[in-house]
């Protein structure tokens, strides 16, 4: 019964709706006729995802001439167009950044830094501050040349504002880890008691993770472990002979990874490293190793031995020795790149000069010899066509006045080595990207379609004076614009 009663009630309700009074229907019709027609609904205009940097003089780092009144289009984290206003039309709705009268260059690359240091048992807080300051200087990419890739890269991933960081894995021979029966010897000097330990222990104390390689170890396994840790290449450090260098280079290249190393890795010399296919060498002072025979180089086990040998042989005149020139010619012929790291040595000399009380030391002798010798070696390298990458040997935890910088390195290239400002800029952009190598190096260093949108806007022309690199208006890293004041004030952390 409930079913049919419910059906009647639904039917009656339907009749009431269907047969509402005529006056009500007329009222609805008349009201509709007298009301104004509703405005048509318009979809909002699409917002363009593009950023157009308009009006700057563009130096794209490819080698072509600068373009005045240029337009550079950025979409997301990539460059989509860079050239004259006629080449790159600004899309409707794009965000336009007025750069009239200013200068746009690729983000700078420092291909030799040391970032990670353990202080009081944990990663130094200085790392965050240092990376923001590097970005504020216009450095959008760095290559860490020794440390702990896994820990460093994990720390950097959590930062909102930092350059791109690529890490190399340190590799050294057995004597770097176990340097003989007197590995932990102590010696008395005029300065008191000095204690000695294998260099690897000092690195491990700082939180670094050098790998040991001997001829009994499969070099491909070294490469696999390095890659698993996040390293994009190998840095050969010390106590490796020419056979070991070649095996490690061949294994890394099979995996598509670059190999760099100290200029001579005791006993392998720079010429032997280049002949083995190593991609680059670092530290101009290391060319002093060419002045010693293979047997003599093999006796240099301790860091002090290396410093003493350099202090003894590395004079400005020795930089023109036929053995050193032959090594540089081999590098030029094989395309082996070179990071002189001149600013770091210059700052070390300045540190000794500023001391109020002078106490002679082997370290000072080494630094002063390395400075003059390294400058002359670099001049010879440029003269012979060796390609230079601007690596500063910047150390994150050093006092600010003692930290080598890319500015200081490039100024030395221009003022002391004789490079033009444009050639110095190439060393910190296009050529530094080649030094980094791999897939990473293909995406940075020049302003071209498809590359990362890593840019620096300057108020003055760096091709007229390399010191104008310090006139940074803003830095773009991956399509995001930062002003130096934001980065240095801590706003970038919020």
GIVEN-V330901 format. One record per backbone hydrogen bond with DSSP energy under -1.0 kcal/mol. CO is the residue of the C=O (numbers start at 0). NH is the residue of the N-H. E is the energy in kcal/mol with one decimal. If there is no record, write none. Layout:
BEGIN
co,nh,e
CO,NH,E
CO,NH,E
END
This chain:
BEGIN
co,nh,e
0,4,-2.2
1,5,-2.1
2,6,-1.7
3,7,-2.0
4,8,-2.2
5,9,-2.0
6,10,-2.0
7,11,-2.7
8,12,-2.2
9,13,-2.0
10,14,-2.0
11,15,-2.2
12,16,-1.8
13,17,-2.6
14,18,-3.2
20,24,-1.4
21,25,-2.4
22,26,-2.0
23,27,-1.7
24,28,-2.0
25,29,-2.8
26,30,-2.2
27,31,-1.9
28,32,-1.9
29,33,-1.9
30,34,-1.5
49,94,-2.3
50,73,-2.7
51,96,-3.4
52,71,-1.8
53,98,-3.3
55,69,-2.9
56,103,-2.4
57,66,-2.4
59,446,-2.4
66,57,-3.3
69,54,-2.2
70,82,-2.1
71,52,-2.8
72,79,-2.6
72,80,-1.3
73,50,-2.6
74,77,-1.8
76,452,-2.6
77,74,-2.5
78,449,-3.2
80,72,-2.8
82,70,-3.0
83,87,-2.3
90,93,-1.9
94,51,-3.2
96,53,-2.3
98,101,-2.1
101,56,-2.8
102,457,-3.1
103,58,-2.7
104,455,-2.4
107,139,-1.9
107,140,-1.4
109,142,-1.9
111,392,-2.4
111,393,-1.4
112,144,-2.8
113,395,-2.6
116,123,-2.2
118,121,-1.5
121,118,-3.2
123,126,-1.6
124,128,-1.1
125,129,-3.0
126,130,-2.4
127,131,-1.9
128,132,-2.1
129,133,-2.4
130,134,-2.2
131,135,-2.2
132,136,-1.3
133,138,-2.2
134,137,-1.7
137,107,-2.5
139,163,-3.2
140,109,-2.2
141,165,-2.2
142,112,-2.1
143,167,-2.3
146,208,-2.3
147,151,-2.7
148,152,-2.7
149,153,-1.7
150,154,-2.0
151,155,-2.3
152,156,-2.0
155,158,-2.2
163,141,-2.8
165,143,-3.2
166,231,-2.9
168,234,-3.0
169,210,-2.5
170,236,-3.0
171,212,-2.5
172,175,-1.5
173,176,-1.9
173,177,-2.5
175,199,-2.1
179,182,-1.4
181,184,-1.9
184,195,-2.8
186,193,-3.5
188,191,-1.7
191,188,-2.8
193,186,-2.9
197,200,-1.3
198,202,-2.0
199,203,-2.5
200,204,-2.1
201,205,-1.4
202,207,-2.6
203,206,-1.1
205,117,-2.6
210,171,-2.5
213,216,-1.9
217,221,-1.3
218,222,-1.9
219,223,-2.3
220,224,-2.4
221,225,-2.2
222,226,-2.6
223,227,-2.4
224,228,-1.5
225,230,-2.2
226,229,-1.6
232,168,-2.5
233,259,-2.7
234,170,-2.2
235,261,-2.2
237,172,-2.5
239,267,-2.0
240,244,-2.4
241,245,-2.2
242,246,-2.3
243,247,-2.5
244,248,-2.6
245,249,-2.7
246,250,-2.1
247,251,-2.5
248,252,-2.7
249,253,-1.9
250,254,-1.1
251,256,-2.9
252,255,-1.3
257,233,-2.2
258,278,-2.1
258,279,-1.0
259,235,-3.0
260,281,-1.8
261,263,-1.0
264,239,-2.2
267,264,-1.9
268,272,-2.5
269,273,-2.7
270,274,-2.3
271,275,-1.7
272,277,-2.1
273,276,-1.5
278,336,-2.7
279,260,-1.1
280,338,-2.3
281,262,-2.2
282,285,-1.2
283,286,-1.9
284,287,-1.8
285,288,-2.0
286,289,-1.7
287,290,-1.9
288,291,-1.5
292,296,-2.7
293,297,-1.7
295,298,-1.3
296,299,-1.3
298,300,-1.5
301,305,-1.7
302,306,-2.3
303,307,-2.5
304,308,-2.4
305,309,-2.2
306,310,-2.8
307,311,-1.8
308,312,-1.9
309,313,-2.9
312,314,-1.6
316,319,-1.6
317,320,-2.0
320,324,-2.3
321,325,-2.2
322,326,-1.5
323,327,-2.4
324,328,-2.5
325,329,-2.0
326,330,-2.2
327,331,-2.5
328,332,-2.4
329,333,-2.2
330,334,-1.1
330,335,-2.0
336,280,-2.1
337,388,-2.3
338,282,-2.7
339,283,-1.9
341,345,-2.4
342,346,-2.4
343,347,-1.7
344,348,-2.2
345,349,-2.3
346,350,-2.0
347,351,-1.8
348,352,-2.3
349,353,-1.7
360,364,-2.0
361,365,-2.8
362,366,-2.5
363,367,-2.6
364,368,-2.1
365,369,-2.9
366,370,-2.0
367,371,-1.5
368,372,-2.2
369,373,-2.6
370,374,-1.7
371,375,-1.7
372,376,-2.5
373,377,-2.2
374,378,-1.9
375,379,-2.1
376,380,-2.4
377,381,-2.5
378,382,-2.3
379,383,-1.7
380,385,-2.7
381,384,-1.4
386,337,-1.8
388,390,-1.4
389,110,-1.5
393,113,-2.8
394,397,-1.2
398,401,-2.2
404,408,-2.1
405,409,-2.4
406,410,-2.4
407,411,-1.8
408,412,-1.8
409,413,-1.8
410,414,-3.3
411,415,-2.2
411,416,-1.7
412,418,-2.6
419,423,-2.4
420,424,-2.4
421,425,-2.1
422,426,-1.5
425,428,-1.1
425,430,-2.5
426,389,-2.7
427,108,-2.5
428,432,-2.1
429,433,-1.6
430,434,-1.8
431,435,-2.0
432,436,-2.2
436,440,-2.1
439,442,-1.6
442,451,-2.4
447,450,-2.0
450,78,-2.5
451,453,-2.1
452,478,-1.9
453,106,-2.3
454,475,-3.1
455,104,-2.5
456,472,-3.3
456,473,-1.1
457,102,-2.7
460,464,-1.3
464,467,-2.3
465,468,-1.6
466,469,-1.8
467,470,-1.9
470,458,-2.2
473,456,-2.5
474,481,-3.2
475,454,-1.9
476,479,-1.1
479,476,-2.3
481,474,-3.2
482,486,-1.8
483,487,-2.4
484,488,-1.8
485,491,-1.4
489,492,-1.9
490,493,-1.7
END
